[in-house]
């Protein structure tokens, strides 16, 4: 049963098809999984460990900034500056009778 093609023409067509497929395969091999996913509008989900670490680093950086700001904005301690008088460090008035507490 003949399909109307000579064997030499079939071999030539097969060789040409092989060349075309190799050429196309080289073009396709330049793409990676991210390119294919992007074509369909998808993307990879980050690994849980990388998500945890990035969140942990952000929390620690925020804590460090908060501690630094708190130390810069806090009032000085009474021991460091005993000569400084602030409303919270004023002396108590003397009680009448000279003693404190019940008689």
Rosetta blueprint (number, residue, H / E / L):
1 X L
2 X L
3 X L
4 X L
5 X L
6 X L
7 X H
8 X H
9 X H
10 X H
11 X H
12 X H
13 X H
14 X H
15 X H
16 X H
17 X H
18 X H
19 X H
20 X H
21 X H
22 X H
23 X H
24 X H
25 X H
26 X H
27 X H
28 X H
29 X L
30 X L
31 X L
32 X L
33 X H
34 X H
35 X H
36 X H
37 X H
38 X H
39 X H
40 X L
41 X L
42 X L
43 X L
44 X L
45 X L
46 X L
47 X L
48 X H
49 X H
50 X H
51 X H
52 X H
53 X H
54 X H
55 X H
56 X H
57 X H
58 X H
59 X H
60 X H
61 X H
62 X H
63 X H
64 X H
65 X H
66 X H
67 X H
68 X H
69 X H
70 X H
71 X H
72 X H
73 X H
74 X L
75 X L
76 X L
77 X L
78 X L
79 X L
80 X L
81 X L
82 X L
83 X L
84 X L
85 X L
86 X L
87 X H
88 X H
89 X H
90 X L
91 X L
92 X L
93 X L
94 X L
95 X L
96 X L
97 X L
98 X L
99 X L
100 X L
101 X L
102 X L
103 X L
